[in-house]
Amino acid sequence: MRLLILGGTRFLGRHAVEVALARGHEVTLFTRGKTPQPFGGRVRAVVGDRDPRVAPGLAALESGAWDAAIDTSGYVPRV
């Protein structure tokens, strides 16, 4: 399964990534790029922001396709 995980470098998201990788899923992380991702070449990492008002917004997701997305945190309703 191809999974998109928003965040994924800390807290609950990091555990979701570890479980997904252990089960053989293909994982893409969508992060702001502020925390180094600890998974090396086992994941694809793209940089952006959940908030489309904050550049570069969601542009990095335009070229991908996933079977499911996991987002464990949203700070304001518009995201």
Buried (B, 14 or more C-beta within 10 A) or exposed (E): EBBBBBBBBBEEBBEBBBEBBEEEBBBBBBBBBEEEBEBEEEBBBBEBBBBEEEEEEBEBBEEEEBEEEBBBEEEEEEB
